[in-house]
Amino acid sequence: MSNLIAMMIHGQKLFSEIMVGDVSHTSCFEVGNASIVGRALLRQLPTNDDGTIDVAVIKRSIQTPNVHNTTTRCLVLENTHNAKGGRVLPLAYLQEVADVCREHNIKMHCDGARIWNAAVALGVEPKELLVHFDTASVCMSKGLGAPLGSVLVGSAEFIGEARRARKMLGGGMRQAGVIAAACLYTLKNLYTRIADDHLMAKTLAEGIAEIGLPVLPVETNIVIWQVNPADRAAFIEKCTERGLKVIAMGPLGNVRAIPHYGNTMEEVKTALEIIRAIVIAE
């Protein structure tokens, strides 16, 4: 809902469009809500393997006011990038994109569901990754491990509008304090151990590569590898039967696993033993 609210406000003028990556969460996993509810066209731009969108592509995709087309109002970037295996957007890249957006008066929104992981990976404060953005959505469950909760960040004026949009979408909640308490706890107590998740993810990825399965580069806590597309459903079922929870990722043979605060390095080794046994049996 937080991404939707941001896009609704940034694209609230008629004939607006919002630029998003073609395999981003806002493009693929939010039911086209910005177009259906927010009335803004989502313009999908090709995403590189590192989660970036070429600055040159952004420049030439900008639509200025014209009787024949929509007008670009906002650009959404995802950091870290889920479908690309948790890749982190470099600080220099964010600066370059921001320069283009400011030149064309385009708002920037960060889908920062895993911004905590990006900050830890780069060794910077989260605010350094968001300084160029007008708004951001940050998730308290992904990475941090809170039971639920996302936070929409922006100016006081923007948040005033966001509260109205949240009310309209049915997101108002009087008893939000119990959620906030859990979120504050994870921020104060679990943020400092996110690097442990990254180490477990890299260990898992290295082991999967040694088994002989193609695996995406790992920078944070997401591990995506590939099995035969025809065998993916059976592979996931066999993992589940052995106590290893993984999910399908995308239309091809990709499989995803995410180590988290509830896991240990011993469990990572057990996961590798399970994967190895399934692959050998096949």
Long-range contacts (C-beta under 8 A, 24 or more apart in sequence): 1-150, 1-166, 1-169, 1-171, 2-137, 2-150, 2-151, 2-152, 3-30, 3-34, 3-76, 3-109, 3-111, 3-137, 4-30, 4-33, 4-34, 4-37, 4-38, 4-169, 5-152, 5-162, 5-165, 5-166, 5-169, 6-109, 6-135, 6-137, 6-152, 6-154, 6-162, 7-33, 7-34, 7-38, 7-40, 7-74, 7-76, 7-109, 8-34, 8-37, 8-38, 8-40, 8-165, 9-135, 9-158, 9-161, 9-162, 9-165, 10-40, 10-73, 10-74, 10-107, 10-109, 10-134, 10-135, 11-38, 11-39, 11-40, 11-73, 11-74, 12-38, 12-39, 12-40, 13-71, 13-73, 14-39, 15-70, 15-71, 16-40, 16-41, 16-70, 16-71, 16-72, 16-73, 16-74, 17-41, 17-42, 17-43, 17-63, 17-70, 17-71, 17-72, 17-73, 18-42, 18-43, 18-72, 18-73, 18-74, 18-75, 18-76, 19-43, 19-45, 19-53, 19-58, 19-61, 19-62, 19-72, 19-74, 19-75, 19-76, 19-106, 20-44, 20-45, 20-75, 20-76, 21-45, 21-46, 21-47, 21-51, 21-53, 21-76, 21-77, 21-78, 21-81, 22-46, 22-47, 23-47, 23-83, 23-84, 23-250, 24-76, 24-78, 24-81, 24-83, 24-111, 25-78, 25-82, 25-83, 25-111, 25-113, 26-76, 26-78, 26-111, 28-83, 37-169, 40-73, 40-74, 41-70, 43-70, 43-72, 47-81, 47-83, 47-84, 48-84, 49-84, 49-87, 49-216, 50-81, 50-84, 50-87, 51-78, 51-79, 51-80, 51-81, 51-84, 51-87, 51-88, 51-89, 52-89, 52-90, 52-93, 53-77, 53-97, 55-93, 55-96, 55-97, 55-100, 58-97, 58-100, 59-100, 62-100, 62-104, 62-106, 64-104, 72-104, 72-106, 73-106, 73-107, 74-106, 74-107, 74-108, 74-109, 75-101, 75-106, 75-107, 75-108, 75-109, 76-108, 76-109, 76-110, 76-111, 77-108, 77-109, 77-110, 77-111, 77-133, 78-110, 78-111, 78-113, 79-110, 79-111, 79-112, 79-114, 79-115, 79-118, 79-129, 80-114, 80-115, 80-117, 80-118, 80-121, 80-219, 80-220, 80-222, 82-113, 82-114, 82-222, 83-249, 83-250, 84-216, 85-216, 85-217, 85-218, 85-219, 85-222, 85-223, 85-224, 86-114, 86-117, 86-201, 86-218, 86-219, 86-220, 86-221, 86-222, 87-217, 87-219, 87-220, 88-117, 88-118, 88-121, 88-122, 88-219, 88-220, 89-118, 89-129, 90-122, 91-122, 91-124, 91-128, 91-129, 94-129, 94-132, 95-132, 97-132, 98-132, 107-134, 107-135, 108-132, 108-133, 108-134, 108-135, 109-133, 109-134, 109-135, 109-136, 109-137, 110-135, 110-136, 110-137, 111-136, 111-137, 112-136, 112-137, 112-138, 112-139, 113-137, 113-138, 113-139, 113-142, 113-150, 114-139, 114-142, 114-143, 114-220, 114-221, 114-222, 116-142, 116-143, 116-144, 116-191, 116-194, 117-142, 117-143, 117-194, 117-197, 117-198, 117-220, 117-221, 118-220, 120-191, 120-194, 120-195, 120-198, 120-220, 121-198, 121-219, 121-220, 134-158, 140-182, 140-183, 140-186, 140-187, 143-194, 143-197, 143-221, 144-183, 144-186, 144-187, 144-190, 144-191, 144-194, 145-186, 145-190, 145-260, 145-261, 145-262, 146-179, 146-182, 146-183, 146-185, 146-186, 147-179, 147-182, 148-179, 148-182, 149-179, 149-180, 149-182, 149-183, 151-183, 190-261, 193-261, 194-221, 196-261, 197-221, 197-258, 197-259, 197-260, 197-261, 197-263, 199-265, 200-259, 200-263, 200-264, 200-265, 200-268, 201-258, 201-259, 203-265, 203-268, 204-257, 204-259, 204-268, 204-271, 204-272, 207-268, 207-269, 207-272, 207-275, 208-272, 208-275, 211-272, 211-275, 211-276, 211-279, 212-279, 213-275, 213-279, 221-258, 221-259, 221-260, 222-256, 222-258, 223-256, 223-257, 223-258, 223-259, 224-249, 224-254, 224-255, 224-256, 225-254, 225-255, 226-252, 226-253, 226-254, 226-255, 227-253, 227-255, 228-253, 229-253, 231-282, 235-278, 238-278, 239-274, 239-275, 239-278, 242-274, 242-277, 242-278, 243-274, 244-270, 244-271, 244-274, 244-275
